[in-house]
Amino acid sequence: MTNSKLSPAIRSTLSELRWRIRAYVVADGLALAAVWLGLTFWLGLALDYLPVLTWASEIPRAVRGVVLVVVAGGLAWILYYYLLRRVLVRLHDRSMALLVERRFKGFSDELVTAVELEDASERDELYDPEMLERTRRMAEQRVSRLRLADIFDSKPLTRHAVLAVVLLAPIVPFALLQPETMKIWAQRFYMLKDVPWPRDTMVQVLGFQPQRKVTPGAAQDGPLPVRSFGAEQHIKIARGGGGTLRVRAKSRSGKAAPEYCTVYYRAADGVRSSVRMNKFGRLGKDGYQEYTLAAKPFKGILEDLRFDIVAHDRRLSGYELQVVDSPKIETPELHCVFPPYLVDESTSSWQPRDMPYIASGTSLPVGTSVTMKLTVSKDVREAVVRMGEDGEPVSMPVTEKRQLEIGIPALEGAATMFVSVIDTDGVEMERPQKFVINAIKDNPPKLEVLHRGISSMVTPDVLIPVEGKAEDDYLIDRAWFEVATPDGQLREYADVTVDKDGKVAGALDVRSKRGLTDDAKKLELTPGMRIMVTAMAADRYDLSEQKNVGSGVRLDLEVVTPERLLTSLDQRELAQRKVFEHVIEEMNATRDDLARVERELTDGDAPSEDLDPADPAEKDDPEKLKQRAAALRLLRIQQASLQAEKSGQETAAVGATFEDIVLELKNNRIDSEDRSERLTNKVAAPIARLAEELFPKFEERLDELEKALESNGEGRTDLAVQTVEQADELLAEMNKILQDMLYIESYNELVEALRAMAEEQASLRQETEREKAKSLKGLLE
């Protein structure tokens, strides 16, 4: 504290000393601050720029920010510790007096005493005023001779000032000689801007081109597009995938482009290494040379990969490939709208519905409209669809983040689609997924029909029946008869029906078509004509002008008179009678063989009389003769079984032929009820009984006899007797039918003779009438 009672000389000296102390502190503090700023300027410049000279990347902004904070913090600490803290210290008069007495010799505490005892109000009673006055004068005399500058040690201040000048002075010529560098450094260090240091080599990362996985035999869409790393300097790729890193570089100074670029990479597991990128293609017109790398580490990437790129004095850092799972199509589903020709509202069949897509084979009817609904494992950004092997890729809208729909118009053939999706990470599917929907062609109906009771000859009044089964892929719309006549016209008659089970029935009544008024439908047959009759059926297919029409057996019919048809039928009856006679002859031979077996068994397994041993020595060996006789009997029974089966089949065929003859008489409207009845009751029905009852029983008895002979059973003889009796019964029935055939044949011959006589009489009558007419004409003339 300043003492107001001090003498002016002492007070002036102490005040000057106080000012000099504060000035020294301020100068020293500012010099230290200048040293700190100069030192950090050059160190920061070296720290940021020297790595560039060694092809390293610029220091990131975060690191520069930390350094700037350290510089600011150091400056603040210097200003506080060396300047502000000391400047603000209170300098009392007594402290100043003590400092002077300690620094300068010749004082004997006069100055300190004068300062301390100057307050008379407190000390007048304790000290002698004369003594105080003398002490004060002595202090004033000594103070007046002092040089306060000698109290300071100027070396530290000088050292700090010189160091500040050494550090700060070069900044001015540096700024004048390298203004661009100074500007970049100031922007990078003090303003924390990401302004790059100028380099000779310019490098650009074009991007990363993922490699498409190739499946043998699968269609590909070509290479995937090159993906840019963007401002974030990272790209997400599919796990296990790979690709090609593409970079380009050139020299600012006109030097040759780098021979190679180097990739320094760090895998997530800590593995570090480097690999060179080789030139790709030729030097561009803009001076850039492209470099590529498709080998390790950019192949089969399973973990995140970070890397830097170095080319001459340029280093690009902080690039990263982040591995994610590729999107997959999980649950394909089809929404199908079937064509109208299939829909049956009465049964609710072929209504629109959803159905799963089956990779092993999805087939839909021709004309079906399909909407394929796909669910993807990840959020989808874009979907690309290519229809067919040679189709153009088309971008499809995404209805939801993980849902997309692909519409397919009415199917005309197999539809093949290749679908690829790109998720929100920019990752495309490993390969386009193939979907195949086969188109089921609607085939014409198949008709398996018979025209029983119709041969190649018909009368003008014929009734042509049809029966059988019709099959179609879906539904049969209608059925009809198609008749082709010699005039080249095709007539259609809807006299055929097909029920829901596919049963075909109907009959074409030619006589009823004769009186139709519509000339296009009228059908009049005369003997000598030839017509073609076919049963037809069509389904509901309507997607083209050509309808799906199926046909049955085509009948080529000759129109004849009833007499000629009867003659033809008589010939067929005669032919069948001869066949039946031959069957009877074979059965008689079979019966004789059975009778021989019966005799041998009745005589105690006696050898047959016509048994001729292969070895003459066997004649004297009864046992061997017996064995050979048993084998021969078994062979005869086996032959009889085969003959019985054959005869039964032939007999059934004869019976079926006679039934057809009866039907043919009926269908051709030949009024011969007696003949039809005789053929049915005397021939067809008994033959059917033979084929259905007697022959099967006979064959069963032969089987029993054969088994008995093989086992050498006890009832062999009785079975043989019964078999012969059954053969006799069968032959008796067959002979009876044969006699009826002969009777009917004789009757038919008689009727035919009478018919011939009637025709001859009619012809004679006509000739007589003509002669009478001629005679009368001659008389008149």
ZAPA-63577 format. One record per residue (C-alpha): x, y, z negated. Coordinates in steps of 0.05 Angstrom, whole numbers, padded with zeros to 5 digits, always signed. Example, Ala and Ser with C-alpha at 12.3 -4.5 7.8 and 13.67 -1.06 7.14 Angstrom:
2
+00246-00090-00156
+00273-00021-00143
END
This chain:
781
+00000+00000+00000
+00027+00069+00017
+00041+00113-00043
+00016+00181-00031
+00063+00212-00084
+00127+00190-00049
+00172+00241-00020
+00163+00255+00054
+00231+00227+00071
+00220+00162+00036
+00148+00157+00062
+00171+00170+00133
+00227+00119+00129
+00180+00065+00102
+00127+00080+00154
+00177+00077+00211
+00203+00011+00185
+00133-00017+00182
+00119+00005+00254
+00185-00025+00279
+00169-00092+00246
+00101-00095+00280
+00130-00075+00347
+00183-00129+00341
+00130-00182+00325
+00087-00160+00384
+00145-00161+00432
+00170-00228+00408
+00099-00258+00411
+00087-00232+00481
+00155-00257+00504
+00140-00327+00478
+00071-00325+00512
+00105-00304+00577
+00155-00361+00569
+00098-00410+00559
+00060-00385+00620
+00121-00386+00664
+00142-00454+00640
+00072-00484+00650
+00067-00451+00718
+00128-00486+00745
+00115-00551+00709
+00043-00553+00733
+00064-00537+00803
+00116-00592+00801
+00067-00641+00770
+00015-00627+00823
+00058-00619+00884
+00118-00666+00874
+00075-00729+00879
+00052-00704+00947
+00124-00704+00970
+00128-00777+00950
+00065-00795+00990
+00022-00798+00929
-00047-00769+00924
-00065-00703+00893
-00077-00702+00818
-00151-00710+00805
-00190-00650+00781
-00202-00683+00713
-00127-00689+00701
-00116-00618+00723
-00171-00596+00677
-00137-00630+00619
-00071-00596+00635
-00105-00529+00641
-00137-00539+00573
-00068-00556+00544
-00039-00493+00575
-00095-00450+00548
-00090-00483+00480
-00015-00472+00477
-00023-00399+00497
-00075-00388+00444
-00032-00422+00391
+00029-00378+00410
-00012-00314+00408
-00042-00332+00342
+00019-00362+00307
+00072-00315+00334
+00033-00251+00344
-00035-00243+00313
-00020-00279+00247
+00044-00236+00235
+00016-00171+00260
-00042-00175+00213
+00003-00185+00151
-00001-00125+00102
+00067-00090+00093
+00069-00055+00024
+00117+00001+00007
+00152-00041-00046
+00163-00097+00006
+00192-00047+00054
+00237-00018-00001
+00261-00087-00020
+00276-00103+00053
+00317-00039+00060
+00357-00049-00004
+00372-00122+00016
+00392-00104+00086
+00436-00042+00070
+00490-00040+00017
+00497+00021-00029
+00428+00018-00060
+00423+00003-00135
+00348-00006-00138
+00338+00069-00132
+00289+00061-00073
+00250+00005-00105
+00248+00043-00172
+00226+00107-00138
+00170+00069-00102
+00147+00031-00164
+00151+00089-00214
+00125+00144-00170
+00055+00140-00199
+00061+00192-00255
-00009+00180-00283
+00012+00113-00308
+00085+00123-00325
+00097+00195-00350
+00092+00174-00422
+00138+00114-00413
+00196+00143-00374
+00236+00206-00377
+00214+00253-00322
+00284+00279-00312
+00310+00209-00301
+00255+00195-00251
+00271+00258-00213
+00344+00241-00209
+00328+00170-00184
+00282+00199-00131
+00335+00247-00106
+00386+00192-00101
+00338+00149-00061
+00323+00206-00014
+00396+00219-00003
+00410+00146+00015
+00349+00138+00059
+00367+00198+00100
+00431+00164+00122
+00399+00098+00144
+00394+00069+00217
+00331+00026+00215
+00348-00008+00281
+00404-00044+00245
+00353-00080+00201
+00330-00125+00260
+00365-00185+00293
+00353-00172+00367
+00382-00238+00393
+00318-00280+00387
+00276-00226+00420
+00328-00217+00474
+00332-00292+00485
+00257-00298+00491
+00252-00238+00537
+00307-00263+00583
+00275-00332+00586
+00208-00300+00603
+00240-00259+00658
+00276-00321+00685
+00211-00360+00687
+00164-00306+00712
+00208-00265+00759
+00213-00320+00813
+00138-00323+00817
+00136-00258+00855
+00183-00278+00912
+00150-00347+00912
+00082-00314+00922
+00110-00270+00976
+00148-00325+01013
+00096-00380+01003
+00029-00345+00999
-00010-00406+01024
+00023-00451+00973
+00012-00399+00918
-00061-00393+00938
-00072-00469+00939
-00037-00477+00873
-00077-00422+00840
-00142-00451+00866
-00124-00522+00846
-00094-00507+00777
-00128-00446+00750
-00195-00450+00788
-00197-00527+00788
-00217-00531+00862
-00204-00594+00902
-00164-00559+00955
-00116-00610+00985
-00043-00596+00994
-00022-00589+01066
+00012-00651+01093
+00042-00670+01159
+00000-00732+01166
-00076-00729+01172
-00113-00792+01153
-00187-00807+01158
-00223-00868+01133
-00273-00885+01188
-00307-00937+01145
-00315-01011+01133
-00347-01057+01184
-00377-01118+01149
-00366-01184+01185
-00427-01222+01206
-00427-01295+01186
-00433-01339+01248
-00474-01402+01247
-00462-01452+01304
-00519-01450+01353
-00552-01389+01320
-00564-01326+01360
-00526-01265+01336
-00541-01191+01340
-00469-01172+01354
-00422-01137+01305
-00451-01100+01246
-00444-01024+01246
-00386-00989+01212
-00408-00962+01144
-00380-00897+01117
-00353-00892+01046
-00386-00824+01037
-00370-00773+00983
-00373-00827+00929
-00318-00865+00965
-00350-00932+00954
-00389-00983+00995
-00430-01041+00971
-00420-01106+01008
-00448-01177+01003
-00414-01225+00955
-00368-01272+00992
-00369-01229+01054
-00313-01193+01088
-00301-01144+01143
-00253-01096+01176
-00226-01032+01145
-00220-00978+01199
-00174-00918+01190
-00144-00867+01237
-00085-00820+01229
-00044-00768+01266
+00015-00720+01254
+00004-00645+01248
+00074-00628+01271
+00067-00667+01336
+00108-00726+01312
+00090-00795+01332
+00032-00827+01295
+00052-00874+01238
+00072-00944+01259
+00027-00971+01205
-00015-00952+01145
-00009-00986+01078
-00067-01008+01034
-00052-01012+00960
-00107-01052+00927
-00128-01072+00857
-00177-01129+00846
-00224-01133+00787
-00182-01190+00757
-00121-01145+00754
-00085-01170+00815
-00048-01114+00851
-00014-01117+00918
-00006-01081+00984
-00015-01099+01057
-00002-01063+01122
-00055-01041+01171
-00034-01049+01244
-00050-01004+01303
-00114-01017+01340
-00122-00994+01412
-00087-00936+01444
-00072-00865+01420
-00134-00822+01430
-00137-00757+01467
-00145-00721+01401
-00079-00749+01377
-00109-00798+01328
-00086-00871+01325
-00134-00922+01296
-00112-00976+01248
-00151-01038+01225
-00145-01092+01174
-00191-01154+01173
-00147-01201+01132
-00135-01206+01058
-00159-01172+01015
-00219-01156+01059
-00239-01228+01070
-00283-01270+01026
-00291-01215+00974
-00320-01241+00909
-00304-01184+00861
-00302-01108+00864
-00240-01083+00901
-00207-01015+00894
-00155-00990+00942
-00114-00931+00966
-00088-00916+01036
-00019-00887+01049
+00007-00861+01116
+00073-00823+01115
+00063-00766+01066
-00012-00775+01059
-00047-00817+01008
-00122-00826+01002
-00143-00854+00934
-00204-00878+00898
-00238-00921+00951
-00277-00981+00927
-00316-01040+00954
-00369-01061+00905
-00394-01132+00910
-00469-01145+00904
-00514-01203+00923
-00540-01200+00994
-00615-01196+01004
-00653-01260+01019
-00722-01275+01046
-00755-01317+00993
-00828-01332+01008
-00851-01327+01080
-00926-01329+01088
-00971-01326+01150
-01038-01293+01155
-01072-01325+01215
-01132-01301+01255
-01152-01357+01301
-01181-01347+01371
-01256-01346+01379
-01258-01412+01418
-01238-01448+01354
-01282-01413+01304
-01345-01450+01282
-01384-01408+01233
-01434-01463+01219
-01379-01506+01188
-01334-01447+01167
-01278-01479+01205
-01218-01440+01232
-01235-01378+01192
-01178-01327+01179
-01133-01352+01124
-01064-01348+01094
-01017-01407+01100
-00944-01419+01081
-00890-01418+01134
-00858-01486+01142
-00786-01482+01165
-00786-01553+01190
-00842-01537+01238
-00899-01488+01237
-00949-01497+01294
-01011-01457+01309
-01062-01460+01365
-01052-01418+01427
-01085-01350+01420
-01075-01344+01345
-01056-01275+01319
-01005-01279+01264
-00981-01230+01211
-00918-01256+01177
-00911-01231+01106
-00841-01233+01078
-00818-01224+01007
-00745-01203+00997
-00702-01214+00936
-00681-01141+00933
-00710-01073+00948
-00710-01064+01023
-00690-01001+01060
-00698-01025+01131
-00717-01087+01169
-00695-01104+01240
-00734-01155+01281
-00715-01186+01348
-00768-01226+01385
-00737-01282+01424
-00665-01298+01441
-00657-01240+01488
-00704-01190+01455
-00685-01120+01435
-00677-01106+01361
-00735-01065+01334
-00737-01030+01267
-00799-01050+01227
-00834-01008+01173
-00828-01032+01101
-00895-01032+01066
-00866-01040+00997
-00796-01041+00969
-00793-01117+00973
-00848-01132+01023
-00852-01127+01098
-00901-01150+01150
-00887-01171+01222
-00946-01175+01270
-00946-01225+01326
-01000-01218+01380
-01039-01276+01406
-00992-01335+01415
-00981-01356+01486
-00921-01400+01473
-00869-01413+01420
-00852-01348+01383
-00781-01341+01358
-00762-01284+01312
-00696-01263+01283
-00706-01220+01221
-00651-01182+01185
-00662-01136+01126
-00618-01081+01096
-00628-01068+01022
-00623-01002+00986
-00549-01015+00973
-00538-01015+01048
-00522-01090+01048
-00549-01129+01107
-00567-01202+01105
-00509-01250+01117
-00542-01271+01182
-00610-01258+01214
-00661-01309+01191
-00694-01347+01246
-00769-01361+01246
-00802-01405+01297
-00877-01412+01306
-00896-01464+01357
-00958-01455+01399
-01003-01516+01403
-01030-01519+01473
-01104-01535+01478
-01105-01599+01519
-01166-01619+01561
-01213-01669+01529
-01198-01742+01537
-01256-01786+01559
-01253-01861+01549
-01319-01882+01581
-01349-01943+01614
-01403-01950+01667
-01431-02018+01650
-01478-02049+01701
-01449-02010+01759
-01405-02038+01814
-01379-02007+01878
-01447-02016+01911
-01510-01980+01889
-01579-01970+01916
-01610-01901+01931
-01650-01906+01866
-01591-01923+01822
-01587-01903+01748
-01513-01893+01729
-01503-01901+01654
-01442-01878+01616
-01419-01894+01545
-01355-01887+01507
-01317-01836+01467
-01291-01765+01479
-01232-01735+01442
-01210-01663+01440
-01160-01622+01400
-01216-01580+01371
-01287-01576+01397
-01322-01601+01460
-01367-01550+01489
-01406-01590+01541
-01406-01653+01584
-01436-01669+01651
-01436-01714+01713
-01400-01690+01774
-01423-01719+01840
-01385-01710+01905
-01425-01723+01968
-01403-01732+02040
-01423-01660+02056
-01365-01636+02012
-01409-01606+01958
-01398-01618+01883
-01461-01624+01843
-01463-01620+01767
-01516-01652+01723
-01519-01641+01648
-01542-01713+01634
-01484-01730+01587
-01483-01716+01512
-01426-01717+01462
-01444-01718+01389
-01402-01691+01331
-01366-01757+01325
-01345-01756+01398
-01393-01810+01420
-01410-01804+01494
-01478-01826+01521
-01521-01811+01581
-01544-01834+01648
-01549-01802+01717
-01618-01818+01746
-01607-01808+01821
-01680-01820+01837
-01701-01762+01792
-01653-01715+01828
-01684-01730+01896
-01745-01687+01885
-01709-01625+01858
-01726-01560+01893
-01657-01530+01882
-01616-01549+01943
-01552-01542+01901
-01579-01595+01853
-01620-01638+01900
-01589-01707+01910
-01617-01754+01962
-01579-01818+01978
-01586-01861+02040
-01554-01928+02055
-01486-01920+02086
-01465-01859+02045
-01406-01858+01998
-01407-01815+01936
-01359-01801+01879
-01388-01798+01808
-01347-01775+01749
-01364-01761+01677
-01334-01694+01657
-01325-01655+01591
-01299-01585+01575
-01277-01554+01509
-01288-01482+01486
-01220-01456+01509
-01231-01388+01541
-01163-01353+01541
-01154-01360+01615
-01196-01368+01677
-01176-01440+01682
-01218-01482+01635
-01196-01545+01600
-01235-01600+01633
-01226-01674+01623
-01253-01730+01666
-01270-01803+01657
-01265-01859+01707
-01282-01836+01777
-01332-01882+01811
-01326-01891+01886
-01396-01917+01904
-01424-01942+01969
-01499-01933+01978
-01531-01998+02005
-01599-02028+02012
-01627-02071+01956
-01621-02133+02001
-01548-02122+02013
-01535-02111+01939
-01572-02175+01923
-01529-02212+01973
-01467-02185+01940
-01494-02205+01872
-01508-02275+01897
-01436-02282+01920
-01412-02259+01851
-01457-02311+01818
-01429-02365+01863
-01358-02344+01846
-01372-02345+01772
-01405-02413+01777
-01343-02441+01809
-01301-02412+01753
-01347-02444+01703
-01342-02511+01738
-01267-02506+01733
-01271-02492+01659
-01315-02554+01651
-01265-02596+01688
-01209-02573+01642
-01252-02586+01581
-01266-02657+01606
-01192-02669+01611
-01182-02641+01541
-01238-02686+01515
-01204-02747+01546
-01139-02730+01510
-01176-02723+01445
-01211-02790+01456
-01143-02823+01467
-01118-02793+01401
-01180-02819+01367
-01170-02890+01392
-01097-02892+01370
-01116-02868+01300
-01174-02917+01297
-01128-02974+01317
-01081-02958+01260
-01033-02910+01293
-01022-02957+01350
-00975-02930+01404
-01006-02908+01468
-01004-02958+01524
-00970-02908+01571
-00916-02892+01520
-00850-02900+01557
-00790-02896+01508
-00733-02855+01532
-00685-02907+01505
-00699-02980+01525
-00673-03001+01457
-00733-02967+01424
-00780-03020+01452
-00754-03068+01399
-00758-03015+01344
-00831-03009+01321
-00815-02952+01273
-00786-02908+01326
-00844-02923+01372
-00892-02903+01317
-00856-02837+01307
-00857-02822+01381
-00931-02839+01384
-00946-02791+01326
-00906-02735+01360
-00944-02746+01425
-01011-02743+01389
-00992-02678+01356
-00970-02650+01423
-01037-02669+01454
-01075-02635+01398
-01033-02572+01406
-01046-02572+01481
-01120-02582+01468
-01120-02521+01421
-01087-02478+01474
-01135-02503+01527
-01196-02492+01482
-01173-02420+01469
-01163-02409+01544
-01229-02440+01562
-01266-02399+01510
-01237-02334+01538
-01255-02354+01609
-01325-02373+01588
-01334-02306+01553
-01311-02271+01617
-01362-02311+01658
-01417-02292+01608
-01397-02218+01610
-01400-02220+01686
-01471-02248+01686
-01491-02195+01635
-01464-02142+01682
-01503-02173+01740
-01567-02168+01699
-01551-02095+01681
-01535-02081+01753
-01602-02107+01775
-01635-02062+01724
-01594-02000+01738
-01605-02006+01813
-01680-02014+01801
-01685-02079+01839
-01753-02107+01819
-01734-02179+01803
-01756-02191+01732
-01758-02266+01740
-01687-02267+01765
-01662-02223+01709
-01698-02264+01657
-01670-02329+01684
-01600-02302+01687
-01606-02276+01616
-01640-02334+01583
-01610-02391+01623
-01540-02367+01634
-01516-02304+01599
-01545-02318+01530
-01524-02392+01527
-01454-02374+01552
-01449-02321+01498
-01468-02374+01447
-01414-02418+01474
-01361-02364+01469
-01383-02337+01402
-01402-02400+01364
-01385-02467+01395
-01315-02452+01421
-01291-02419+01355
-01318-02479+01315
-01284-02526+01363
-01218-02488+01356
-01224-02490+01280
-01234-02566+01281
-01173-02573+01326
-01132-02533+01276
-01155-02578+01220
-01137-02640+01260
-01068-02611+01277
-01053-02597+01204
-01076-02667+01185
-01031-02698+01236
-00972-02656+01213
-00983-02676+01141
-01001-02748+01158
-01063-02740+01115
-01117-02791+01100
-01175-02759+01138
-01140-02757+01205
-01184-02810+01237
-01250-02779+01214
-01227-02711+01238
-01209-02740+01305
-01278-02772+01312
-01312-02706+01293
-01269-02668+01342
-01288-02714+01399
-01362-02708+01380
-01356-02632+01379
-01323-02634+01447
-01380-02677+01473
-01430-02628+01445
-01394-02570+01477
-01390-02605+01545
-01463-02624+01542
-01482-02551+01531
-01436-02528+01587
-01464-02580+01636
-01534-02558+01618
-01516-02485+01634
-01483-02508+01699
-01547-02543+01720
-01587-02480+01706
-01536-02441+01748
-01546-02491+01805
-01622-02485+01799
-01619-02410+01799
-01573-02412+01858
-01620-02458+01896
-01678-02413+01877
-01641-02353+01902
-01625-02388+01966
-01698-02403+01975
-01718-02332+01960
-01665-02309+02008
-01691-02355+02062
-01762-02330+02051
-01736-02259+02053
-01700-02274+02118
-01764-02305+02147
-01804-02244+02126
-01754-02198+02158
-01754-02241+02221
-01830-02240+02223
-01830-02165+02214
-01779-02158+02269
-01820-02204+02314
-01883-02164+02299
-01848-02099+02317
-01822-02129+02382
-01892-02155+02398
-01921-02086+02387
-01869-02055+02432
-01884-02106+02487
-01959-02092+02481
-01945-02019+02487
-01905-02030+02550
-01959-02074+02580
-02013-02023+02567
-01970-01969+02596
-01960-02012+02658
-02035-02024+02667
-02049-01950+02661
-01999-01933+02714
END
